[in-house]
Amino acid sequence: MTFNDDDPSLAIYEQTQKTLNTLGRLIHLRATEVELDLIRQLRHQVHETYWQARLDQRIAHGSVAATPFCRRIFLGVNQQKHLEEVNRGMLAAEQSMSQSGGSPPWNRLIFGRSQFTRGQARNSFECGFILRLFQMIHELSALNRQRAGSPPGDG
């Protein structure tokens, strides 16, 4: 599924994941468990590297790492099972708030959620979207307090 046609890095990421999946299927017939495990590790590393670089933060199965202005956020069980959708929701929120003048947040949310069937995948996308907006609101609030001369914990 191509989520956003104007993001070439996401298209490359998706193609890399497809290639790794194909490679895994091809060598599955002749590979040892060690070789299959290496493919799984590589797929996971590509996934982690892309999303960490793209969202500039670490997302583990259990939580989204703290940012300078927002606490660590724990993910629910269903979001942990659908990290890809959480990541895509976070990316959509980030893109909707960018200075490049993309779609407003409500349009990105409506479009993004329409890419998933009802259920936990869609809920996880929505969770990621709102989670990233929450982080950005905290960041903006902290920056405004700093400009006003208040310590980061006040307010």
Backbone torsions as a table, in degrees:
resi	resn	phi	psi	omega
1	MET	NA	123.6	173.8
2	THR	-89.4	116.9	-174.1
3	PHE	-84.3	-38.7	-175.0
4	ASN	-144.2	108.5	-175.1
5	ASP	-65.4	-21.0	-177.8
6	ASP	-92.0	13.8	179.1
7	ASP	-118.5	92.0	-176.8
8	PRO	-63.4	-30.4	-179.9
9	SER	-66.8	-35.0	177.8
10	LEU	-68.5	-38.1	177.5
11	ALA	-63.2	-41.0	178.2
12	ILE	-65.7	-43.1	177.7
13	TYR	-58.3	-48.4	-179.5
14	GLU	-62.0	-40.5	179.1
15	GLN	-66.6	-39.2	177.7
16	THR	-62.7	-42.6	178.3
17	GLN	-63.7	-40.3	177.8
18	LYS	-63.4	-42.5	179.4
19	THR	-62.9	-43.5	178.5
20	LEU	-64.6	-38.7	177.4
21	ASN	-63.7	-43.5	178.0
22	THR	-63.4	-45.6	177.7
23	LEU	-58.3	-43.7	178.6
24	GLY	-60.3	-42.2	178.8
25	ARG	-66.4	-39.5	-178.4
26	LEU	-67.1	-44.8	-176.8
27	ILE	-83.5	-11.2	179.6
28	HIS	-57.3	-33.3	-177.8
29	LEU	-67.7	-31.6	-174.8
30	ARG	-119.7	-5.0	-170.8
31	ALA	-86.2	155.8	171.8
32	THR	-84.8	169.4	178.8
33	GLU	-62.3	-32.8	178.6
34	VAL	-63.3	-45.1	179.5
35	GLU	-66.0	-40.5	177.3
36	LEU	-64.1	-38.6	178.2
37	ASP	-64.4	-37.1	177.1
38	LEU	-62.6	-40.5	177.4
39	ILE	-63.9	-43.3	178.2
40	ARG	-61.3	-43.0	178.9
41	GLN	-63.4	-43.2	179.4
42	LEU	-62.9	-42.8	178.0
43	ARG	-59.7	-44.6	179.4
44	HIS	-64.7	-42.4	-179.8
45	GLN	-64.9	-40.3	176.9
46	VAL	-62.1	-45.1	179.0
47	HIS	-58.8	-52.7	-177.9
48	GLU	-62.6	-43.5	-178.7
49	THR	-63.6	-45.5	-179.3
50	TYR	-61.0	-52.4	-174.5
51	TRP	-69.3	-34.8	177.5
52	GLN	-65.3	-43.0	179.2
53	ALA	-69.1	-41.9	-175.4
54	ARG	-69.4	-42.4	-178.2
55	LEU	-98.2	-2.0	178.3
56	ASP	54.4	39.0	176.4
57	GLN	-160.7	161.1	-177.3
58	ARG	-94.7	126.3	176.9
59	ILE	-119.4	114.4	178.3
60	ALA	-102.1	173.7	-178.9
61	HIS	-60.0	-34.0	-174.9
62	GLY	-93.9	-18.6	-174.1
63	SER	-164.4	167.0	170.7
64	VAL	-102.7	127.9	-175.6
65	ALA	-60.5	153.5	176.2
66	ALA	-63.9	149.1	172.2
67	THR	-107.5	172.6	179.9
68	PRO	-56.8	-24.8	-175.0
69	PHE	-120.5	4.7	-177.7
70	CYS	-141.2	138.7	-178.9
71	ARG	-66.3	166.1	173.3
72	ARG	-62.4	140.0	-178.1
73	ILE	-119.8	121.0	-179.9
74	PHE	-81.9	142.9	179.4
75	LEU	-97.3	146.3	175.1
76	GLY	-72.4	169.2	-177.9
77	VAL	-57.3	-44.8	-178.1
78	ASN	-67.9	-37.2	177.1
79	GLN	-66.5	-34.1	177.4
80	GLN	-63.9	-31.2	178.7
81	LYS	-79.4	-16.1	-176.3
82	HIS	-127.9	53.0	-178.0
83	LEU	-61.8	-36.0	-179.8
84	GLU	-59.3	-42.9	179.9
85	GLU	-69.5	-37.5	175.4
86	VAL	-60.6	-47.0	178.7
87	ASN	-58.7	-44.4	-179.1
88	ARG	-65.4	-36.9	176.2
89	GLY	-65.1	-41.9	178.4
90	MET	-63.5	-42.1	179.2
91	LEU	-64.1	-42.1	179.5
92	ALA	-62.4	-41.2	178.2
93	ALA	-63.8	-43.9	179.8
94	GLU	-61.8	-44.0	179.9
95	GLN	-65.4	-35.6	-178.4
96	SER	-69.0	-23.1	-178.4
97	MET	-102.2	3.9	-177.0
98	SER	-71.5	159.2	-179.8
99	GLN	-74.2	-10.8	-176.6
100	SER	-73.4	-3.4	174.6
101	GLY	77.6	34.0	177.1
102	GLY	-68.0	-164.6	179.6
103	SER	-63.8	148.0	175.9
104	PRO	-66.0	159.7	-174.3
105	PRO	-53.2	-42.9	-177.0
106	TRP	-64.6	-35.8	177.7
107	ASN	-69.4	-41.3	177.8
108	ARG	-62.1	-40.9	179.6
109	LEU	-65.1	-47.2	-179.3
110	ILE	-62.3	-46.4	178.9
111	PHE	-63.9	-47.5	-177.1
112	GLY	-60.2	-44.6	-178.4
113	ARG	-69.0	-25.3	178.4
114	SER	-71.8	-13.0	179.3
115	GLN	-80.2	-8.6	-177.4
116	PHE	-121.9	144.9	174.6
117	THR	-72.8	162.7	179.0
118	ARG	-58.0	149.2	177.5
119	GLY	127.0	-160.1	-172.4
120	GLN	-67.7	-31.7	178.5
121	ALA	-63.3	-46.8	178.5
122	ARG	-65.1	-43.5	178.2
123	ASN	-60.4	-37.7	179.9
124	SER	-69.2	-38.7	174.3
125	PHE	-59.1	-48.7	-179.7
126	GLU	-61.2	-41.2	177.9
127	CYS	-60.7	-46.0	179.2
128	GLY	-61.8	-40.3	179.5
129	PHE	-61.4	-51.3	-177.9
130	ILE	-68.1	-37.4	178.4
131	LEU	-58.7	-45.9	-179.2
132	ARG	-67.9	-38.6	174.9
133	LEU	-60.7	-41.6	177.8
134	PHE	-57.6	-46.7	178.4
135	GLN	-61.4	-44.4	-177.0
136	MET	-68.2	-34.1	175.7
137	ILE	-64.7	-43.0	176.8
138	HIS	-60.9	-42.9	-179.8
139	GLU	-63.2	-46.9	179.4
140	LEU	-62.3	-43.0	179.3
141	SER	-61.8	-43.8	179.5
142	ALA	-65.5	-41.4	178.9
143	LEU	-64.6	-39.2	177.1
144	ASN	-64.7	-39.5	176.8
145	ARG	-64.4	-39.8	178.4
146	GLN	-63.5	-42.5	178.6
147	ARG	-63.0	-34.6	-179.1
148	ALA	-81.4	-6.0	177.5
149	GLY	89.4	10.2	178.1
150	SER	-88.8	147.2	174.6
151	PRO	-64.6	150.9	-175.8
152	PRO	-56.1	-30.2	-178.0
153	GLY	-80.6	-13.2	-177.6
154	ASP	-77.9	154.4	165.5
155	GLY	105.8	NA	NA
